[in-house]
Amino acid sequence: MAQVTRDQLRDGSHEHEDYSWWEYDAQGIELVKVCERCVRAALAEYRGIILSGYDQSDVNEPIEPEEF
């Protein structure tokens, strides 16, 4: 069983095997649907902190105040 490459994922040439599942980030947000052959390449697209846990200070994005 050959592993899928990032290029195959990006160009859409990979078709999932019969058994596939959703991978989630550390906050429980759906990231990508994977199978045994593509899970490694698919998760390599994400920074480790996304998979292991983060909070607002980690993503370093300012929260804009609401305008009334």
N, C-alpha and C positions, 0 to 999 in steps of 0.2 A: 504494500500500500504506500504509494508515493505521497509525500507531503505537498501541500499546495503552497505556491509562492505568493508573495505580496502582489506581484504583477498579475498573476492569474485572478486574484481577488479584485484588483482595481479594474481590470479590463472585462470582468464579468464572465470569463470563460470557465470558471469553476462551478460545478453543480453539486449541491450537498448530497451526501449519502442518504440512505433511507432514514437513518436516525440522526436527527439534528436537534439542537437546543439553543436557547437564548443565553448569552453571557451578560452579566450585569456589572455595573460599577459598584464601588464600595457603599454607595448610598442607595443601592437597589434600583437604579435606573437602567433600563434596557439599553445595551450597547450594540450588539451584533449577533446575528444568528450564525451558528457554527456547526461543524461536524468534526469527527475525529481527524480528518485529513487537513482541515483548514484552521482549527482552533489556534494553533501556535502562531501562524501568520496573521490571523485576524486580530489577536490580542496584542501583537507586537506593534500595531498601529497606535496604541494608547500609551500614554505616559504611565509609569508605575504607580504614581500617586493616585491616579484615577481608579486603579484596580484595588489599591490597598487602603485607601481612606484619605479624605481631605476635608477641609472646612474653608470658610470664606477667606481666611488669612493665607491659606495655601495657594488659592487661585489668583490672589492679588488683583482682583477687579473691584474698583470702587463701586459702592452702591449709591446710585443717584437719588437725591431726595425727591419725594413726590411733590408735584406742583399742584397748587389748589387754585 
